[in-house]
Amino acid sequence: MRALSFAARGRDAPPSPRGDAPRVQTRGEIKTSRGGLAAARGLTSSSSALLLLLSLLLLLLAAPAPARALAPPANAYVLQTVSAHDVVVFSKSYCPRSRGVIKVLLANGARDPFVVDVDRDETHGMHGVVDALSLLYGDKSIPQVFVKGQRIGGNDEFLSANATGELRRLVG
């Protein structure tokens, strides 16, 4: 009992009034002694701060990450662009299929197709526009072609519409 009481009393505890056994500090006394409860647990102020910082970091990392937020302006931009122009192509500047789609559109009589190079869109970013296309039309492939507000589709659907003559009818 004596060893347990001695270990629990702390460095600054006054001796027992009777002098036979060391006095045990109460919880309130431990909190108000030098360094507070952290010091009673053997923590310094710098290690307490580090522990607090690590706890906060753990909470931030453990919180479920929100799904990549789709900027509402990207949705509005896609819808507005499709409705404002007769022919719209969402393309990538380096994509040969995108360039081929534009050539076929011009060969079929499309006048001044509006081309949005999503990889160069600094306002919404490529992923913002592509995610908006996916959300609105269920397809995130590039190129995406629209004629008079109607979605023709990606490269395969576009080539199919061209082969059947549907593209010339829509553009003309």
N, C-alpha and C positions, 0 to 999 in steps of 0.2 A: 504494500500500500504506500509505503513511504516513497519508493522510486516513482510510482505513478503520479503521486501528488507533486513531487519535485519537478518532474518533466512537464506537467501541465501548468505549473504556477508561473512560468516565464522568468525572465532575468530580473525585472524590476519589481517583482512582487515583494511587499514588505514581509518580514518574518512573522511567523505565527505568534499571536499574543501570548500563548503559553510557552512557546519556545521549543516544544517537543516535536512538532511536525511542521514542515513548510506549509504555508497557506496556499490554497487553490483559488485562482482568480475566477470570477464569474464571467459569463459571456459579455456582459456590458463592460466589465473592466478590461477585457481583452480588446474590445473594439475601440476603447478610448485610450489605450496605452500607445506607446510610440509606434507609428506606422499603421495603426488600426488593425483590422481583421487580416488584411493582406500580410502585414508583418508577422502576425501570429501564425500564419500559414507558411512563413518562410519566404514570402515574395517581397522583392524590393519594388520601389515605385516604377522603375524602368521595366522590370519584368511584368508588373501589373499592366502597364500601358501596352506592352507588347502582346500580352494575353488578350487584352481588350481589342486591340487592332486585329489580331488573328481571328478572334471570335466574329468580329464584324465582317471580315473578309470571307470567312466560312459561310456566314449567313447569305452574303451576296452571291457566292458561287453555288450554294446549295439551293437557292431559290430557283424555281423553274424558269428557264429562259423563255421569254415570250417568242412566239413565232416571228420570223422576220416580218416586221411591220410593212405592209404594203401602203405606200403613200397614196392617200386618196387622190391627190393631184394627178398621179400616173393614170388612174382609171379614167378620170375626167379628161385628161389629155388624149388618151386613146379614143374615147367616144367622140370628143369634139373634132379630132382630126379626121376620123372616119366619116362623120356627118358633114364636114365642111368642104370636102374635096370629092370629085367624081371618082378618081382612081388613087388609091393609097397603097404603098408598099412599105411594110416594116421590114427592114433589111439590116444586114451587117456590111460595113464598107469593104471588108476583105473577102466576102463570101461570093464565090463564082456562081452559085445558084441564084443568089439575089440579083446579080448583074444580068444573068440569063433571063430572069423573069421580066426585068425592065425592058430588055431588048424585044422580047416576045410581045409585051404590051404595046410598045411603040410600033411594031410591025402589024399589030392588029388594029391600029388606028387610035390608040389612047393618046389624048392630047395632054401633054405636061403632067405625067403622073407625079403625085406628091410622094417623095421618098423620105422615109425617116430611118436614118442609120442609127439603130439603137445603141451601137457601141460608141457613138460619138455624142449621145444625148447627155449633156452635163447637168440638166435640170433634174431629170428623173433617174438617170443612170440606166445602163443596159438591163440590169435585173429588175428595176422598177417597171419598165415598159413591158419586158417579157413576162413578168409576173401578172401584170394587168391583162395582157393578152390571154394568158392562161386562165385567169379568174373569169374574165368576161366571155371568152369564146371556147375555153376548154382545150386550148392547144398552145404550147409555148414554142413550137418550132418556128424557125426563121428561114426563109421569108414568109410573111403573111400578106395576102393580097385581098384588097377590098375594092369592089366596083359599085359605085352609086349606093354606098351604105351596106351592101350585101357582102358578106364574107365569102370569098372564093375558096380560101384555105391556104395551106402550105404549098410547097413546091409540087408534090405529087398531085394534089387536087387541082392545082393551077394547070399543070401539063395535061391532065385529063380533060379539063374544061376547054383547053385550047384544041386538043385532038378532036373533040366532038363538035366543035364550032360554037359552043355555048359562050366562050369568051368573046368572040367577035360580035355575037348578038348583044351581049351585055355592054360592051365598050361602045359599040356603034350607036 
